[in-house]
Structure formats: structure tokens, C-alpha cells
Amino acid sequence: MIFCGIAAGTIFSAVTFSKETIVLHLLFAELLILIACGLDYHLTSDVRPSNFFASQFLVAFAGGMFIGPLLLIGVVSALQHGPTHMVTFVVLFSATQTFGSLLGSAFFSTYQQQRTQTYRAELTRQLNPTDPQVSQRLAIYQKSTASTVNDPVLQHNQEIKTLNQVITRESQVRAYNDVIALNGVFAVLLLIWGALNIARSKWRSRKETTSA
């Protein structure tokens, strides 16, 4: 799905490319990422790979459509300062793409781990052994381990271990939802920033036309 999305986005960008649509392609890519975040938000532990097909296709489509106009804007800006700036642009473009990828991955990974620990602490604090739901869940775990473990102490330890695994899983799911929400916030900010740039460019063009 990711490969098809990148291929489709690249083809779409090439077919619809023009000087006037460069910024629109960037805005459209940000809009697709925002839609993908909306599709993936409120995930549960019952999610399956097929649930990500649509969102991952949209993100890949946005990436394939985004990189072409972005590269072209950089090339045009470099050529305006002379052909000698092309080497500098190529080096900077490669370095920023690599650094940005590493920085983004590290940032979201750290944020996800921090949120996981926060949710895990909250869920653990909310668990009360006298709660009927908690007792029922432990009883279910006891039945699943009784057939293989005869020692009551080992059975209890296995029940607690299984419960901790469930808490960790649910904490990770909630943390990933927070990551998706944060990514959506970034997409909204970039969308607003791009729209303001378009409005400012049109305002300047209209002002220059009026002055002439």
C-alpha cells in the first residue's frame, strides 16, 4: 500500500505539475496527512493491519506528491543565485532530509515512550484488586494458566504478569493515539502556514498590480 501510494502520488504530481500548482501540491499533501491522522485516531488494541491501508496510502501519496515540488522549489532558488549554488543545495537537501528523518523518528519515539509510561502509571494506579472487573479478569487469567501451572504461587505470578502485559499494551495504544494527534497538530499548523503564504503572495501581487 505504501509503495502504491508513493507511485500514485509521484504520478499525480508529475501529471498536474505547473508553476501555479507547486504550493497547492504542498498544501494538498498536508491535508492528506491530516486526513490520515483522523482515520488512525482513536485506535484500540483490536486494530488489524488492514485498518491502516487507507491511512498509510494517503501518507505515502502525500510523500510522493510532496517531494517533487519541494525539490523543484529548492532547485529554482539555487539557480537564482547562480549554478555554483547547485552543489551546495544538493548537499544541504540530502543532509536535511537525512537529519530531519532521524530527528522526527527520535522525537516521536521519545514522545510515544514518555506517554506510554504516563498511561501505564495511571492505569496501574486505577487498578483495585477489590474491583469486580479486576477480580473477574484475574479469574480468567487463572483459568488459562491452571491447565499448565499447578503451583498456586506461580499461577498468581502468571496472572499478575499477564495483567501487566495487558496494561502495557493498552498504554502503548493510547500513546500511539497521542502521537497521531500530535502529528495532526503539526499538519494543521503547516496547512495554516502554507495558506497564509499563498494569501500573502496574492496580496503582494495585487498590490504591485495596483501600484503599476
LUMDO-453967 format. One record per residue: residue number from 1; chain; residue in one letter; x, z, y of N, C-alpha, C in turn. Coordinates in Angstrom, 2 decimals. Layout:
BEGIN
num; chaine; residu; n.xx; n.zz; n.yy; ca.xx; ca.zz; ca.yy; c.xx; c.zz; c.yy
NUM; A; A; X; Z; Y; X; Z; Y; X; Z; Y
...
***
This chain:
BEGIN
num; chaine; residu; n.xx; n.zz; n.yy; ca.xx; ca.zz; ca.yy; c.xx; c.zz; c.yy
1; A; M; 0.83; 0.00; -1.21; 0.00; 0.00; 0.00; 0.87; 0.00; 1.27
2; A; I; 1.97; 0.77; 1.22; 2.86; 0.80; 2.38; 3.52; -0.56; 2.59
3; A; F; 3.96; -1.17; 1.50; 4.59; -2.50; 1.61; 3.59; -3.51; 2.17
4; A; C; 2.38; -3.49; 1.65; 1.35; -4.44; 2.14; 1.04; -4.18; 3.61
5; A; G; 1.01; -2.89; 4.00; 0.73; -2.57; 5.40; 1.81; -3.07; 6.33
6; A; I; 3.09; -2.88; 5.94; 4.20; -3.35; 6.77; 4.18; -4.87; 6.88
7; A; A; 3.94; -5.55; 5.74; 3.89; -7.02; 5.75; 2.75; -7.52; 6.62
8; A; A; 1.57; -6.90; 6.48; 0.41; -7.32; 7.27; 0.64; -7.06; 8.75
9; A; G; 1.22; -5.90; 9.08; 1.49; -5.60; 10.49; 2.50; -6.54; 11.10
10; A; T; 3.53; -6.90; 10.34; 4.54; -7.84; 10.85; 3.94; -9.22; 11.08
11; A; I; 3.14; -9.68; 10.13; 2.49; -10.99; 10.27; 1.53; -10.99; 11.44
12; A; F; 0.74; -9.93; 11.57; -0.21; -9.83; 12.69; 0.53; -9.85; 14.02
13; A; S; 1.64; -9.12; 14.11; 2.41; -9.08; 15.35; 2.98; -10.45; 15.68
14; A; A; 3.46; -11.17; 14.66; 4.05; -12.49; 14.89; 2.99; -13.51; 15.32
15; A; V; 1.82; -13.44; 14.69; 0.77; -14.43; 14.98; 0.16; -14.21; 16.36
16; A; T; -0.04; -12.96; 16.74; -0.72; -12.66; 18.00; 0.25; -12.37; 19.14
17; A; F; 1.53; -12.62; 18.91; 2.53; -12.24; 19.91; 2.44; -13.11; 21.15
18; A; S; 2.59; -12.46; 22.29; 2.73; -13.13; 23.58; 3.28; -12.11; 24.56
19; A; K; 3.71; -12.59; 25.71; 4.29; -11.69; 26.71; 3.27; -10.66; 27.17
20; A; E; 2.00; -11.08; 27.23; 0.96; -10.20; 27.73; 0.52; -9.16; 26.70
21; A; T; 0.78; -9.42; 25.42; 0.27; -8.52; 24.38; 1.33; -7.54; 23.85
22; A; I; 2.52; -7.56; 24.42; 3.58; -6.67; 23.92; 3.16; -5.21; 24.03
23; A; V; 2.74; -4.80; 25.22; 2.35; -3.41; 25.43; 1.06; -3.10; 24.66
24; A; L; 0.17; -4.09; 24.57; -1.08; -3.87; 23.83; -0.80; -3.62; 22.36
25; A; H; 0.21; -4.30; 21.81; 0.59; -4.05; 20.42; 1.06; -2.61; 20.22
26; A; L; 1.82; -2.13; 21.17; 2.31; -0.75; 21.08; 1.15; 0.23; 21.15
27; A; L; 0.21; -0.01; 22.04; -0.95; 0.87; 22.16; -1.81; 0.81; 20.91
28; A; F; -1.98; -0.39; 20.36; -2.78; -0.55; 19.15; -2.14; 0.18; 17.97
29; A; A; -0.81; 0.13; 17.91; -0.10; 0.84; 16.84; -0.33; 2.35; 16.95
30; A; E; -0.28; 2.87; 18.16; -0.52; 4.30; 18.36; -1.96; 4.66; 18.00
31; A; L; -2.90; 3.76; 18.30; -4.30; 4.00; 17.95; -4.50; 4.04; 16.43
32; A; L; -3.81; 3.14; 15.73; -3.91; 3.13; 14.27; -3.35; 4.42; 13.66
33; A; I; -2.25; 4.91; 14.22; -1.68; 6.17; 13.74; -2.65; 7.32; 13.98
34; A; L; -3.31; 7.29; 15.12; -4.29; 8.33; 15.43; -5.46; 8.28; 14.45
35; A; I; -5.92; 7.08; 14.12; -7.00; 6.94; 13.13; -6.55; 7.44; 11.76
36; A; A; -5.30; 7.12; 11.39; -4.77; 7.58; 10.11; -4.71; 9.10; 10.05
37; A; C; -4.33; 9.72; 11.16; -4.31; 11.19; 11.21; -5.72; 11.75; 11.03
38; A; G; -6.70; 11.09; 11.63; -8.08; 11.53; 11.46; -8.56; 11.41; 10.02
39; A; L; -8.11; 10.37; 9.31; -8.50; 10.18; 7.92; -7.88; 11.24; 7.00
40; A; D; -6.66; 11.67; 7.31; -5.95; 12.61; 6.45; -6.19; 14.06; 6.82
41; A; Y; -6.82; 14.31; 7.95; -7.03; 15.69; 8.37; -8.07; 16.37; 7.48
42; A; H; -8.00; 17.69; 7.37; -8.90; 18.49; 6.52; -8.70; 18.16; 5.04
43; A; L; -7.46; 17.99; 4.64; -7.17; 17.78; 3.22; -7.41; 19.05; 2.43
44; A; T; -7.69; 18.89; 1.14; -7.82; 20.02; 0.23; -6.86; 19.82; -0.93
45; A; S; -6.76; 20.83; -1.78; -5.87; 20.73; -2.93; -6.40; 19.78; -3.99
46; A; D; -7.63; 19.30; -3.83; -8.20; 18.34; -4.79; -7.88; 16.90; -4.43
47; A; V; -7.06; 16.68; -3.40; -6.75; 15.32; -2.96; -5.97; 14.59; -4.04
48; A; R; -6.17; 13.28; -4.10; -5.50; 12.43; -5.07; -4.79; 11.29; -4.33
49; A; P; -3.82; 10.64; -4.97; -3.08; 9.56; -4.29; -3.99; 8.49; -3.68
50; A; S; -5.10; 8.20; -4.34; -6.00; 7.16; -3.83; -6.60; 7.54; -2.48
51; A; N; -6.66; 8.84; -2.18; -7.21; 9.27; -0.90; -6.30; 8.91; 0.28
52; A; F; -5.04; 8.57; -0.01; -4.09; 8.24; 1.06; -3.92; 6.74; 1.25
53; A; F; -4.58; 5.93; 0.45; -4.37; 4.48; 0.53; -4.67; 3.95; 1.92
54; A; A; -5.84; 4.29; 2.45; -6.25; 3.75; 3.75; -5.33; 4.23; 4.87
55; A; S; -5.04; 5.53; 4.91; -4.23; 6.08; 6.00; -2.79; 5.57; 5.94
56; A; Q; -2.23; 5.49; 4.74; -0.85; 5.01; 4.63; -0.75; 3.51; 4.97
57; A; F; -1.79; 2.77; 4.63; -1.81; 1.36; 5.00; -1.83; 1.21; 6.52
58; A; L; -2.65; 2.02; 7.20; -2.74; 1.94; 8.66; -1.41; 2.33; 9.32
59; A; V; -0.76; 3.39; 8.81; 0.52; 3.81; 9.37; 1.58; 2.72; 9.16
60; A; A; 1.61; 2.15; 7.95; 2.57; 1.08; 7.68; 2.28; -0.15; 8.52
61; A; F; 1.01; -0.48; 8.68; 0.61; -1.61; 9.53; 1.08; -1.38; 10.96
62; A; A; 0.90; -0.15; 11.46; 1.35; 0.18; 12.81; 2.86; 0.06; 12.93
63; A; G; 3.59; 0.49; 11.91; 5.04; 0.38; 11.94; 5.51; -1.07; 11.95
64; A; G; 4.88; -1.91; 11.12; 5.24; -3.32; 11.10; 4.91; -4.03; 12.39
65; A; M; 3.83; -3.61; 13.04; 3.43; -4.24; 14.29; 4.22; -3.68; 15.47
66; A; F; 4.71; -2.47; 15.35; 5.35; -1.77; 16.46; 6.80; -2.20; 16.66
67; A; I; 7.52; -2.41; 15.58; 8.96; -2.60; 15.67; 9.33; -3.91; 16.37
68; A; G; 8.54; -4.96; 16.15; 8.84; -6.26; 16.76; 8.79; -6.22; 18.28
69; A; P; 7.65; -5.83; 18.87; 7.59; -5.73; 20.33; 8.59; -4.75; 20.92
70; A; L; 8.83; -3.65; 20.21; 9.80; -2.68; 20.71; 11.20; -3.29; 20.77
71; A; L; 11.57; -4.01; 19.72; 12.89; -4.65; 19.69; 12.99; -5.72; 20.77
72; A; L; 11.90; -6.46; 20.97; 11.92; -7.53; 21.97; 12.06; -6.97; 23.38
73; A; I; 11.37; -5.89; 23.66; 11.48; -5.27; 24.99; 12.93; -4.85; 25.25
74; A; G; 13.58; -4.29; 24.24; 14.97; -3.89; 24.39; 15.89; -5.06; 24.60
75; A; V; 15.66; -6.16; 23.85; 16.50; -7.35; 23.98; 16.36; -7.95; 25.38
76; A; V; 15.11; -8.06; 25.85; 14.88; -8.62; 27.19; 15.56; -7.77; 28.25
77; A; S; 15.43; -6.45; 28.12; 16.07; -5.56; 29.11; 17.58; -5.69; 29.07
78; A; A; 18.14; -5.86; 27.87; 19.60; -6.01; 27.75; 20.06; -7.33; 28.35
79; A; L; 19.32; -8.40; 28.11; 19.70; -9.70; 28.63; 19.61; -9.76; 30.15
80; A; Q; 18.72; -8.97; 30.72; 18.61; -8.94; 32.18; 19.87; -8.39; 32.83
81; A; H; 20.62; -7.59; 32.07; 21.87; -7.04; 32.59; 23.08; -7.85; 32.15
82; A; G; 22.84; -8.94; 31.44; 23.93; -9.80; 31.01; 24.12; -9.77; 29.50
83; A; P; 24.65; -10.87; 28.94; 24.85; -10.96; 27.48; 25.76; -9.88; 26.93
84; A; T; 26.67; -9.36; 27.75; 27.60; -8.35; 27.26; 26.89; -7.05; 26.87
85; A; H; 25.68; -6.84; 27.38; 24.95; -5.62; 27.07; 24.27; -5.69; 25.70
86; A; M; 24.27; -6.86; 25.05; 23.59; -7.00; 23.76; 24.24; -6.14; 22.69
87; A; V; 25.58; -6.12; 22.68; 26.27; -5.30; 21.69; 25.92; -3.83; 21.87
88; A; T; 25.92; -3.40; 23.13; 25.55; -2.01; 23.41; 24.12; -1.72; 22.96
89; A; F; 23.23; -2.67; 23.21; 21.83; -2.47; 22.83; 21.68; -2.36; 21.31
90; A; V; 22.36; -3.25; 20.58; 22.26; -3.23; 19.12; 22.75; -1.90; 18.57
91; A; V; 23.87; -1.43; 19.08; 24.42; -0.15; 18.62; 23.47; 1.00; 18.96
92; A; L; 22.98; 1.01; 20.20; 22.08; 2.08; 20.61; 20.77; 2.04; 19.85
93; A; F; 20.25; 0.83; 19.62; 18.99; 0.71; 18.91; 19.12; 1.24; 17.48
94; A; S; 20.19; 0.85; 16.80; 20.42; 1.32; 15.43; 20.62; 2.83; 15.40
95; A; A; 21.40; 3.34; 16.36; 21.68; 4.78; 16.38; 20.42; 5.59; 16.68
96; A; T; 19.62; 5.13; 17.65; 18.42; 5.88; 18.00; 17.38; 5.83; 16.89
97; A; Q; 17.28; 4.70; 16.19; 16.34; 4.61; 15.07; 16.75; 5.56; 13.95
98; A; T; 18.03; 5.60; 13.64; 18.51; 6.49; 12.58; 18.37; 7.95; 13.00
99; A; F; 18.82; 8.26; 14.21; 18.74; 9.62; 14.71; 17.29; 10.08; 14.85
100; A; G; 16.45; 9.19; 15.36; 15.04; 9.54; 15.52; 14.37; 9.80; 14.18
101; A; S; 14.70; 9.01; 13.18; 14.14; 9.22; 11.84; 14.55; 10.57; 11.27
102; A; L; 15.83; 10.90; 11.40; 16.32; 12.18; 10.89; 15.73; 13.35; 11.67
103; A; L; 15.69; 13.20; 12.99; 15.17; 14.27; 13.83; 13.68; 14.51; 13.56
104; A; G; 12.92; 13.40; 13.45; 11.49; 13.54; 13.17; 11.22; 14.18; 11.83
105; A; S; 11.96; 13.75; 10.81; 11.79; 14.32; 9.48; 12.15; 15.80; 9.47
106; A; A; 13.25; 16.16; 10.12; 13.66; 17.56; 10.16; 12.65; 18.41; 10.94
107; A; F; 12.15; 17.88; 12.05; 11.20; 18.63; 12.87; 9.91; 18.91; 12.11
108; A; F; 9.32; 17.85; 11.52; 8.05; 18.04; 10.82; 8.23; 18.87; 9.55
109; A; S; 9.36; 18.71; 8.87; 9.62; 19.52; 7.68; 9.75; 21.00; 8.03
110; A; T; 10.48; 21.30; 9.12; 10.61; 22.69; 9.56; 9.27; 23.26; 9.98
111; A; Y; 8.51; 22.47; 10.71; 7.18; 22.93; 11.16; 6.27; 23.19; 9.97
112; A; Q; 6.31; 22.30; 8.96; 5.49; 22.47; 7.77; 5.88; 23.74; 7.00
113; A; Q; 7.15; 23.99; 6.86; 7.61; 25.18; 6.14; 7.23; 26.45; 6.90
114; A; Q; 7.36; 26.41; 8.22; 7.00; 27.59; 9.01; 5.52; 27.89; 8.91
115; A; R; 4.68; 26.85; 8.98; 3.24; 27.05; 8.85; 2.85; 27.50; 7.45
116; A; T; 3.58; 27.00; 6.44; 3.31; 27.42; 5.07; 3.53; 28.92; 4.91
117; A; Q; 4.64; 29.42; 5.45; 4.93; 30.85; 5.36; 3.89; 31.67; 6.11
118; A; T; 3.44; 31.15; 7.25; 2.43; 31.87; 8.04; 1.12; 31.96; 7.27
119; A; Y; 0.67; 30.84; 6.72; -0.58; 30.84; 5.97; -0.47; 31.67; 4.69
120; A; R; 0.69; 31.62; 4.06; 0.89; 32.41; 2.85; 0.76; 33.91; 3.15
121; A; A; 1.36; 34.33; 4.25; 1.26; 35.74; 4.63; -0.19; 36.12; 4.94
122; A; E; -0.92; 35.23; 5.61; -2.32; 35.50; 5.94; -3.17; 35.59; 4.68
123; A; L; -3.00; 34.65; 3.76; -3.80; 34.66; 2.53; -3.47; 35.87; 1.66
124; A; T; -2.20; 36.22; 1.58; -1.80; 37.39; 0.79; -2.38; 38.66; 1.38
125; A; R; -2.40; 38.74; 2.71; -2.94; 39.93; 3.38; -4.45; 40.04; 3.18
126; A; Q; -5.12; 38.90; 3.04; -6.57; 38.92; 2.88; -7.01; 39.24; 1.46
127; A; L; -6.10; 39.11; 0.50; -6.46; 39.36; -0.90; -6.63; 40.86; -1.15
128; A; N; -7.76; 41.20; -1.70; -8.05; 42.59; -2.04; -8.37; 42.66; -3.54
129; A; P; -7.59; 43.44; -4.31; -7.84; 43.50; -5.75; -9.25; 43.93; -6.12
130; A; T; -9.91; 44.67; -5.21; -11.28; 45.10; -5.50; -12.33; 44.06; -5.15
131; A; D; -11.89; 42.98; -4.51; -12.81; 41.90; -4.16; -13.31; 41.24; -5.44
132; A; P; -14.65; 41.06; -5.59; -15.18; 40.46; -6.83; -14.62; 39.06; -7.10
133; A; Q; -14.42; 38.28; -6.06; -13.89; 36.93; -6.26; -12.45; 36.97; -6.77
134; A; V; -11.66; 37.89; -6.22; -10.28; 38.02; -6.68; -10.26; 38.51; -8.12
135; A; S; -11.11; 39.49; -8.43; -11.18; 40.01; -9.81; -11.62; 38.93; -10.78
136; A; Q; -12.58; 38.12; -10.36; -13.04; 37.02; -11.21; -11.94; 36.00; -11.44
137; A; R; -11.20; 35.67; -10.39; -10.10; 34.71; -10.54; -9.02; 35.26; -11.47
138; A; L; -8.69; 36.53; -11.34; -7.69; 37.13; -12.22; -8.18; 37.15; -13.67
139; A; A; -9.49; 37.36; -13.85; -10.04; 37.36; -15.21; -9.93; 35.97; -15.83
140; A; I; -10.12; 34.94; -15.02; -9.98; 33.57; -15.52; -8.54; 33.31; -15.94
141; A; Y; -7.59; 33.78; -15.11; -6.18; 33.61; -15.45; -5.82; 34.40; -16.72
142; A; Q; -6.45; 35.56; -16.89; -6.18; 36.38; -18.07; -6.64; 35.67; -19.34
143; A; K; -7.80; 35.02; -19.28; -8.30; 34.30; -20.44; -7.38; 33.13; -20.80
144; A; S; -6.83; 32.47; -19.77; -5.96; 31.32; -20.03; -4.62; 31.72; -20.62
145; A; T; -4.18; 32.96; -20.36; -2.89; 33.41; -20.89; -3.02; 34.26; -22.14
146; A; A; -4.23; 34.72; -22.44; -4.42; 35.61; -23.59; -4.10; 34.91; -24.90
147; A; S; -4.29; 33.60; -24.96; -4.06; 32.87; -26.21; -2.58; 32.71; -26.53
148; A; T; -1.72; 32.85; -25.53; -0.27; 32.66; -25.75; 0.55; 33.91; -25.52
149; A; V; 0.00; 34.90; -24.79; 0.73; 36.13; -24.49; -0.11; 37.32; -24.95
150; A; N; 0.49; 38.17; -25.78; -0.22; 39.33; -26.31; 0.09; 40.61; -25.55
151; A; D; 1.22; 40.67; -24.91; 1.62; 41.87; -24.19; 0.80; 42.00; -22.90
152; A; P; 0.05; 43.10; -22.71; -0.77; 43.27; -21.50; 0.04; 43.22; -20.20
153; A; V; 1.27; 43.77; -20.24; 2.10; 43.75; -19.04; 2.50; 42.33; -18.68
154; A; L; 2.90; 41.56; -19.71; 3.27; 40.17; -19.47; 2.06; 39.36; -19.02
155; A; Q; 0.89; 39.69; -19.58; -0.33; 38.99; -19.16; -0.61; 39.25; -17.67
156; A; H; -0.46; 40.49; -17.25; -0.70; 40.83; -15.83; 0.31; 40.13; -14.93
157; A; N; 1.57; 40.11; -15.36; 2.59; 39.43; -14.56; 2.30; 37.94; -14.45
158; A; Q; 1.82; 37.34; -15.55; 1.49; 35.92; -15.52; 0.29; 35.66; -14.62
159; A; E; -0.65; 36.58; -14.62; -1.82; 36.43; -13.74; -1.39; 36.45; -12.26
160; A; I; -0.54; 37.41; -11.93; -0.05; 37.51; -10.55; 0.76; 36.27; -10.18
161; A; K; 1.57; 35.79; -11.12; 2.38; 34.60; -10.87; 1.50; 33.38; -10.61
162; A; T; 0.47; 33.23; -11.44; -0.45; 32.10; -11.25; -1.18; 32.20; -9.92
163; A; L; -1.61; 33.42; -9.57; -2.29; 33.63; -8.29; -1.37; 33.29; -7.13
164; A; N; -0.11; 33.68; -7.21; 0.86; 33.35; -6.16; 1.08; 31.84; -6.04
165; A; Q; 1.08; 31.16; -7.17; 1.23; 29.70; -7.15; 0.05; 29.05; -6.43
166; A; V; -1.15; 29.57; -6.69; -2.34; 29.04; -6.02; -2.27; 29.31; -4.52
167; A; I; -1.83; 30.51; -4.15; -1.70; 30.85; -2.73; -0.70; 29.92; -2.05
168; A; T; 0.42; 29.68; -2.72; 1.44; 28.78; -2.16; 0.89; 27.38; -2.00
169; A; R; 0.16; 26.90; -2.99; -0.41; 25.56; -2.93; -1.39; 25.42; -1.77
170; A; E; -2.29; 26.40; -1.64; -3.27; 26.33; -0.56; -2.59; 26.48; 0.80
171; A; S; -1.55; 27.28; 0.86; -0.81; 27.43; 2.13; -0.15; 26.11; 2.52
172; A; Q; 0.41; 25.41; 1.54; 1.05; 24.13; 1.82; 0.04; 23.09; 2.28
173; A; V; -1.15; 23.11; 1.68; -2.19; 22.16; 2.09; -2.60; 22.40; 3.54
174; A; R; -2.80; 23.66; 3.89; -3.15; 23.98; 5.28; -2.03; 23.61; 6.24
175; A; A; -0.79; 23.84; 5.80; 0.35; 23.49; 6.65; 0.43; 21.99; 6.87
176; A; Y; 0.18; 21.20; 5.83; 0.20; 19.75; 5.99; -0.91; 19.29; 6.93
177; A; N; -2.04; 19.96; 6.90; -3.10; 19.62; 7.86; -2.64; 19.88; 9.29
178; A; D; -1.88; 20.95; 9.48; -1.34; 21.24; 10.82; -0.33; 20.16; 11.24
179; A; V; 0.48; 19.70; 10.29; 1.44; 18.63; 10.59; 0.70; 17.36; 11.00
180; A; I; -0.36; 17.04; 10.27; -1.16; 15.85; 10.60; -1.78; 16.00; 11.99
181; A; A; -2.29; 17.19; 12.28; -2.89; 17.43; 13.60; -1.86; 17.29; 14.71
182; A; L; -0.65; 17.82; 14.49; 0.41; 17.70; 15.49; 0.81; 16.25; 15.70
183; A; N; 0.89; 15.50; 14.61; 1.20; 14.08; 14.72; 0.12; 13.35; 15.51
184; A; G; -1.14; 13.75; 15.30; -2.23; 13.17; 16.06; -2.12; 13.48; 17.54
185; A; V; -1.68; 14.69; 17.87; -1.49; 15.06; 19.28; -0.43; 14.18; 19.92
186; A; F; 0.68; 13.96; 19.20; 1.73; 13.07; 19.72; 1.19; 11.66; 19.94
187; A; A; 0.36; 11.19; 19.00; -0.22; 9.84; 19.14; -1.11; 9.75; 20.36
188; A; V; -1.90; 10.80; 20.62; -2.77; 10.80; 21.79; -1.94; 10.78; 23.07
189; A; L; -0.89; 11.59; 23.12; -0.05; 11.63; 24.31; 0.62; 10.27; 24.57
190; A; L; 1.12; 9.64; 23.51; 1.74; 8.32; 23.67; 0.71; 7.27; 24.08
191; A; L; -0.50; 7.40; 23.54; -1.56; 6.46; 23.91; -1.91; 6.59; 25.38
192; A; I; -2.02; 7.82; 25.85; -2.32; 8.05; 27.27; -1.17; 7.55; 28.14
193; A; W; 0.07; 7.84; 27.70; 1.23; 7.39; 28.47; 1.29; 5.88; 28.56
194; A; G; 1.01; 5.19; 27.46; 1.00; 3.73; 27.47; -0.10; 3.16; 28.35
195; A; A; -1.28; 3.78; 28.29; -2.40; 3.32; 29.12; -2.08; 3.51; 30.60
196; A; L; -1.44; 4.61; 30.93; -1.07; 4.85; 32.32; -0.02; 3.83; 32.79
197; A; N; 0.90; 3.47; 31.92; 1.90; 2.46; 32.28; 1.24; 1.11; 32.54
198; A; I; 0.27; 0.75; 31.71; -0.44; -0.52; 31.92; -1.20; -0.48; 33.24
199; A; A; -1.88; 0.63; 33.50; -2.64; 0.75; 34.75; -1.70; 0.70; 35.96
200; A; R; -0.54; 1.33; 35.85; 0.41; 1.32; 36.96; 0.97; -0.08; 37.19
201; A; S; 1.26; -0.81; 36.10; 1.77; -2.18; 36.24; 0.74; -3.08; 36.90
202; A; K; -0.52; -2.96; 36.48; -1.57; -3.77; 37.08; -1.77; -3.42; 38.54
203; A; W; -1.67; -2.13; 38.85; -1.84; -1.70; 40.24; -0.72; -2.26; 41.12
204; A; R; 0.52; -2.26; 40.62; 1.64; -2.81; 41.36; 1.49; -4.32; 41.55
205; A; S; 1.05; -5.00; 40.49; 0.85; -6.45; 40.60; -0.22; -6.79; 41.62
206; A; R; -1.29; -6.01; 41.58; -2.37; -6.26; 42.54; -1.91; -5.95; 43.96
207; A; K; -1.09; -4.91; 44.11; -0.60; -4.55; 45.44; 0.33; -5.63; 45.98
208; A; E; 1.19; -6.17; 45.10; 2.11; -7.24; 45.52; 1.33; -8.50; 45.89
209; A; T; 0.28; -8.79; 45.12; -0.55; -9.97; 45.43; -1.24; -9.82; 46.76
210; A; T; -1.75; -8.60; 47.02; -2.43; -8.36; 48.29; -1.48; -8.44; 49.47
211; A; S; -0.24; -7.92; 49.26; 0.74; -7.95; 50.34; 1.18; -9.39; 50.65
212; A; A; 1.25; -10.22; 49.61; 1.66; -11.61; 49.81; 0.55; -12.38; 50.52
***
